[in-house]
Amino acid sequence: MLSAASAIRPASGVLYLHGFNSGEGSPKAALVRRACAVLGLPCVTPQLPHQPRAALALAEACLAELGPEPLVTGSSMGGFLATCLAERYGLRGALINPAVAPARLVTDWVDEAFVNDYTGERFTVGQAHLAELEALTPATVTPWRYLLLLGTADEVLDPGDAFALYRGARTILHPRANHAFDVLADHLPAILAHGGHALAAGRLAGVAASP
């Protein structure tokens, strides 16, 4: 049922936002690009800066490339940013293990140094990250806008937090899926259906097998 195209106006494009310290070259970003390519659907997967406000500004600017009503998708911290955009512009969103109360999440990372494996960038999380995340966090969310994909074996986030915040959203709870949500290829039809597009199983096989 979730993989069937819904009776809504098809999304004009797809914006995928990667998670904290990840990149546009991540496996999930590549899968989303390939699935959209199969459908001839515009897709943007930007390399986001680590600063939350700058990341949201870049993601917001990308919307202009995707037509009047894009589907916003994201994983982990990218799911949080996708929520910010969905609420701000009244868009549909598909969220993969989204970060909930992200300022609280990164509190333990303050003064910790990171290296981004995709860009080689080195940075340190500071108090400014927490302040920006707190300022960006929407006061409320609109559950019907969202498709929620949660892994029960998420080792970073408690899926119960997301389920509670987005209560009422269409939800796929995948047994034993981890934070990386390595089973994403299996759920691309559901994500695209949430945007009003149908990805046939036969075509999906080609997407998942692509290098």
PyMOL commands that set and color helices and strands:
alter all, ss='L'
color gray80, all
select helices_A, chain A and resi 27-39+52-65+77-89+102-109+127-136+143-145+159-165+184-194+201-209
alter helices_A, ss='H'
color red, helices_A
select strands_A, chain A and resi 14-17+43-44+71-75+93-96+113-115+122-124+146-151+170-174
alter strands_A, ss='S'
color yellow, strands_A
deselect
rebuild
show_as cartoon
